[in-house]
Structure formats: structure tokens, C-alpha cells
């Protein structure tokens, strides 16, 4: 696995150079496009030049994508992303972020579940409705890794950016909790699962994750506060929070994703206090910026190369994929407009401008693929992975390339 990781890192470095020098796209988009092209070339070599293909190192097969994302780098990426969020700005958008991350995810899960169930049925693929809801839980949360990477490139107005960033960070954890809850119903049987069981599971994961994240962040802050003028040790403490904290959260069965978001928010905003020197602040920010860029590059190269492994024996057509993507976009709009309409807004411009940007800015990425890989192949897992990859590719490349133009057109960029 080490050789495979080094190979992916090599391609991530080469693709990052090409993107920075020539493509000049948001790194998330540029890296995934190049990796997908490489994957396509390898696929053509496999089909038409099998004698050559057998000599190519198949490094993409030796890395468990789900394990790599969920158990290796997700904690770092969420912690790093949350560290750069201004807590004061987030508080000003707390109602919107909360409604999007909870009600929005639930609405999207239910509607995508029904639409997927019927669309697949029209094409002769029969799945239980509960698996439709499971698919809805997989693709409903927007991916913070994709969103944060792309928003860095666009001059999006601060309040709009905070809505998108805050939602993507928190609905990531909520989406995982919803996914776990539905899997619990599938494994235990609907007839053996009560509303109280699901509510207890949800509260334990979600509320427990937030509480544990606050505890980890506060504890880490106390240690850092008592070590003055030692930025290297402070960095080590943040690493312990992002690694041990995530592992312990999973051990005690609370949401590690939500815990890392809360811990990152707490630490990221506390280091701006007068307690810490400018040297310490710079050290910590530079370290996490660099680590974030490296892991993001590796992740999106892996997503692109993952296309080589995606296959399904079930009947699927272009029309079916188009209908599913169209349904997903419409439902994303609905899941934004309903929570948004329940909150009193102070924006002077048309709410439709804000809703259009929030809807189109809901990108899917590696998290959805990792969740899809959790579904057993005999329960249409391969089909889910195939569809989710197409959705993620469309989301990152098409929506990611056009969100900046949409923001500019509706006038929600910073003046």
C-alpha cells in the first residue's frame, strides 16, 4: 500500500503543477479532470492493448478508497477546513446553517429516495424503497472537501460563502448519521426498529459528536495555552486532536466527523486570541494549509483514478443517469428553498439569487463515494457506486466550473 500511496502522491504533484502552470482551475477540479483523463487512457490501454496493460502497476487497486477517506484523511480535512472558518461569521449564519444541515438533509434524503426508487424501476432495476432512502442519504450531504477547495478560487460574498461552507461542514456529519440510521434499519429490519431507537442513535451520534468535539477542542486549547512560545508543540497538539480525537469518537460511537468540525472551529478561533504569538499563529496556519492542500490533491486524484474500477453488471443507461442527476438538482433546490423560507432573511437582494447560488453550490465528492462503497454488492452496492461516481464527476466538474460565473451573474460576489 505504501508504494501505491507514493504513486498517487507523485501524480498529485505532477497534476498540481500542470494545473497551476497551465489550466489555472480550482485545484479540486483541475486534479480530478486530469486524473479522470489518465483513468480513461488506462481503460483504453486495458481494452485495446492488454499486453501493455499487464505491465502497468495497478496501484489504484491496492488502496481501499473508503477506508482511506473515512479512517485516514477525513479527520484532517474536516479539522483543517473548520479551522479556517470565522466563528463570528458562522454565528451570524447559524440559523441558516443549522436548517440546511438538518432539515435540508432529511428532505433531500426522502425525496431522492423516492425519485431513485421510481427512476430505477422505470429502467427495470427493482430496489427496496429503504435502499432508495439509503441512496438519498449517500448523495444528500454536500461534500466540504469539494466545496471548500472550490470556494477558495471565487470571490463569493462573505455571507453566502459562510452559508455554503457552514452547511457543507455540518451536513457532512449529519449525513453520515442519517446513513448509519438507515443502515441500522436495514440490518435490524424495519419491523424491529422503533422511532425511539432511531432517535436515540441520531442523538447519540450527532449531539454526542458535537459535545465530544467541544471537549477535545477545549482540552487541546488548555494544553496549548500553557505552552508559551512553542509553536511546534502546539502543532503536535492539533495533530493529536485530529487523529486521536477522531479515533476515540468512533470508539465511543459518536460522530467523529462532527467532533472534528467542532474541535477545528474551537481551536481555529482560539488561536487568534492574544494568548498566542504571531509566530505560533503563522506556524499553525501554514502547517494546516500545506497539509490540507496535499491531502486534497491526493484525494481528488484518487477519485479520478477510481473511475477505472467503477463498473456494474446491472442495466444502466445514459438516460437513467441524466434523469437521476436532473432529479438530484431539482431536489437540491427544494431542500434549500424550504429551510430558507422558514428563516427570516435580512438580504436586500432577491432571495432567489441566494437560493440559486446555494442550490448550484451544493457539490458532491469523495464522501458520497466512500459511503456508497459501504453498501454490499448484493444489495446494489456496485450500482450505487457507479451512479454516485457519475454524480460526483458532474458535480465537481460541471457545477464547480460554473458556480463562479453564476455568482458573478447574480451579483453575489464581493464588490
N, C-alpha and C positions, 0 to 999 in steps of 0.2 A: 504493500500500500504506500510505503514511503516513496518508492520510485514513481508511482502514479501521481502522487501529490506534487512531487518535484516537476514532473512533466506538465501538469496543469499550471503550476506557478510559472513555468517557462513560457507557455503560450499566453498566459495572462499578462506577463511583462511585455512580450512582443506585440500583442494586440493593443495594450495600453499605449505603447509608443506609436503605433500606426494611427490610433485614434487621436492622440494628442497632436501628432505631426500633420496628419492629412485629413482625417474625417472630421475632427473637431465637433463630435457629437457628445451628448451626456455620456459619461463612461459606461453606465448601465446599458444603454442602447448600443453604443459602438462595440463593446465587447461581445454582447450577445449576437449581434449581426455577424461579426467575424467568426465567432465560434460555430454558429449555425452553418455558415458557408463552408467552414472546414469539415463539419459533420456531413454536409451534403457531398463534398468531394470524396470523403472516405466511403460514403454509401455507394457512390458511383464506381469507385475502385473495387469495392466489395462485389458489386453486381457484374461488372464487365471485365475486371482484371483480378480474379480470385487468387491467381498465383502470386501476384504482387501483394495483395491484401494480407495474406497469411504472414508476411514478414513485418507488417506494421504492428508496433506494440499497442495492444488493446487496453490502454490504461483506463479508459472510461468504465471498463467492466469491473475493475478491482476496487473501486470506491463505491461504498453504499451511500447513495445520494441522500436518502432520508436520514440515515444515522449521522452523516457528515453535517447536514444542516441542523437537524433538531438537537443533536447531542454534542456538537463540536463548536460550530461558529455562530449559531443563533444568539446565544447569550452575549457574545462580544458585540455583535451587530446591533442588537437592541439596546444594550448598555451604552454603546458609543453614540447611537442615534439620539437616545434620550438625553445624554449629557449636553448636546448642543441645542436643546430646546430651552428657550427662555421661559422659566416658570411663571413670571409675571404676565407674559403674553398668553401663555396657556390658560392661566386662571381667568383671563378676560374672555376666553372662548370655552370655558369649562362646560357650560350647559350644552352647547352645540356638539362638542367632542363627546360628551357622555351619551347624548341621544344617538349620535351616529354610531358609536362603538357598541351600543347595546341594542336599542330598538331597531336601528338600521340593519344590523347583522341578523337579527331574528326575522325581520320582514323579508330580507333578501334570501335567507335560508329557506323559508317556507315557499316563497314564490318561485325561486329557482328549482326547488324540489318538485313542485307540481309541473312546471314547464318542461323540465328534463324528463320526467316520467312520461308525459304525453308525447313529446317530440321523439324520444327513443322508441316509444310504442308505435308511432306512425311509420317508423322505418323497420319494424319487425323485431326490435330489441326489447324484450319484456324484462323489466326490473321491478322489484317490490317498491312501493311508494316510499317506504322508510329509507331505502337506498337512494332514492331521489333527494330526500332531505339531507342525507349524508353528503351527497354531491354538492348540494346547496351550501352546506357548512364548509366544504372544502374551498369553494371559489368565492364565498361572500366576503371574507375579510380582505381588505386591501393590504398589499404587502409593503411594510415600512421600508424594507431594504431597497425595493424598486423605487418607491415614492421619494424617499429622502435623497437618493442618488440623483434623480432627475430634477427635482426642485432646486437643487444647488445651481443648476445652469440657467434657470429662468428668473427673471426679475419680477416674481409674483409678489403682490402686495402682502404685507406682513400678516394681516388678519386672515386673509384667505389661505396663505401658506400654513399658518398655525392650525387652521381648521383641518387641512388635509394631513399635515404631519401628526397632529394630536390624534386624529381618528385612526390613522394607519398604525400608530404605535399601540394604541389601546385595543382596537378591534382585532389586532393580531392575537393577543392573549384571549380575548372573549371568543374569537372564532375557534381557537383550539379547544376552549372549554365546551362550546356547543358541539364541536366534533366529537369530543370524548363522551359527552352526554348521549348523543345519538348512538355511538358505538356501544355504549353501555346498554341501551335499549335493545340493540340488535343481538348482542351476546347473551343477554339475560332473558330476552323475549319480552315483547310489549306487554303481554298479559301478566308478567311477573315484575313489571316495573311501574311503580306508582309515581304520581306527581311529586310526592314528598321526597322520594328517592332522587329524582332528577333535580329538584330544588336544592336538596342538601348537597348533592355533588357539585352543582353550579356555584353555590355559595362558598363551599369549602375551597374550590379551585380559584374562583375569582376574588372573593373577599380575603381569603387566606393568602393568595398571591400578593395582593396589594399590601396587606399588613406585614407580611414577611419581607417584602421589598423595602418597606419603610424601615423595618428593624435593621436590615442589612445596611442600608444607606446611612442610617443614624449611627450605628456601631462603627462603620468604617470612617465616618466623619470624626468621631471621638478619637479614634486612633490617629488619624491624620492631624488633628488639631494639636495633639500632644507631642508631635514630632516636628519641631520648627526647623525651617530652612533645610529640609532633606527631601527634595523632590523625587529622587529615585525611590526612596522608601514609600513615598506617597503613591507612586505609580504601582509599586508592588501591591499595596493595599487595594487599589482599584481593581487590579487583576484578580486578587483573591475574591473580591465581591462578585466579579463577573463569572468566575469559574466555580468556586466552592458554593457560592450563594445559589447558583442555578442548580447545581447537583443536589444540594440539601433540599431545595424547594421540591424537586422531583421525588426525592426520598420521602418527604412528609406529605406528598400528594397534594400540593398546592401549585398554582400556575407559575412555573419558572419564568415564562415569558413576561407576565405582568409584574413579577417580582423584579426582573431586570430593568423594566421600563421605569418603575417607581424608584428603584435604587439609583439608576442613572440620572433621573430628574433631580433627586435629592443631592447627590454628590456634585453633579454638574453646576447646580446653582449655589451650593455652599462654598465651592472653591473661589467664587467671586467675592467673598467677604474679605474684610481687611485682615483676617487672621492669617491668610496665606500671602506669601510674597509673589511678586510678578514673575520671578523665575520659576516658582512652583507651578503657577497657573499656566505659563507657557510650556513647560515641560509636559504637563499632563495633557494639555490640548494637542500639542504636536504629536505626542505618542499615540493618542487615541485616533487622531486624524489619519496618521500613517497606517495604523493597524486596520482602521475602517476601510481605507482605500484598497489595501492589499486583499483583505477578505472579501470585499465586494467584487473585486476583479476576479478572484478565484471562483466565487460563487456563480457569476454570470457566464464565465467561460464554461463552467460545468453544466449550466442549464443549456447552453447552446450545443455542447457535445452530447448532452443527454438525448438529443433528437435521434442519434444513431441507434439508441436502444429502444426507442418508442415503437411499439407495434401492437396490433390487436388482431385476433382471429375473427372477431365479431364484425358483422357487416357495418361499415360506416361510409358515408358519402360526403362530398363537399357540401351538398345542400343541407345535410343534417348539421354539419359543423357551423355553417352560416346561420342557420336558424337558432342554434344554441347560443352563438355569440350575440346575435341580434336580441334574443330574449334576455341575455345577461345584461346588455347595455340598457335596455328598457327598464329592467328590474332595478338596476343600479340607480337610475333616475328616480324611480318610485321610492326606493329605500332612502334616498336623500331628501326628496321633497316632503315626505310625510313627517319625519322628525323635524325638519327645518321649519315647516309650517306650524309646529307646536311650540316653537320658541319665538318670543318677541324679539325681532331683529331691529337693529339701530342703523343699518346701512342706508345711505341716502340713495344709492343707485338701485336699479331694478333688482329684486330678489332673483329673477330668472337668470340674470348674468352670473350671480354667485352660484346658483344651483347648477347651471350648465358646466361651470368650471369644476365644481366639486364632483359632479357626476362623471365627467370625462377624465378627471384626475385620479379616479379610483383604479389603480393598476394592480394586476395580479402578477405573482412571480414565483420564486423558489419555494416559499412556504406552502402554496397550494399544491405544487408538485410533490413535496415531501408528504403532505397529508394524504394525497391520492395514493402514494406508494404504501400507505398503511392498510389499504383495503386489499383483502385477499384476492388473488386472481380468479378463484372460482366464484367470487361474488362480484364479478365485472370490474375487478381492480385494474386490469390491463386497459380496458376501455376507458375507465375514468382517467388513468394516467395519460392516455393518448389525447383525450379531449382537453384535459387541463393544460397539457403542454401547448396545444394549439391556441388555447385562450391566453396563456401567459405570453406566448410569442406575439400574438396580435396586440395584447395589452401593452407590452413593453415597447414594441417597435412602432406600431401604428399610433396608439394613444400617446405614447411617450414623445414621439416626434412632432405631434400636432398640438399638444397641450399648451406649449409656449405661444403658438400662433393664435390659439383660442383666447388665451389670457390677454394678449395684445389687442385682439379684435374687439373684445367686450370691454376693454379699458380697465382691467383689474390689475395691471402691472403698476409698479411703483413709479410715481411721477418724478 
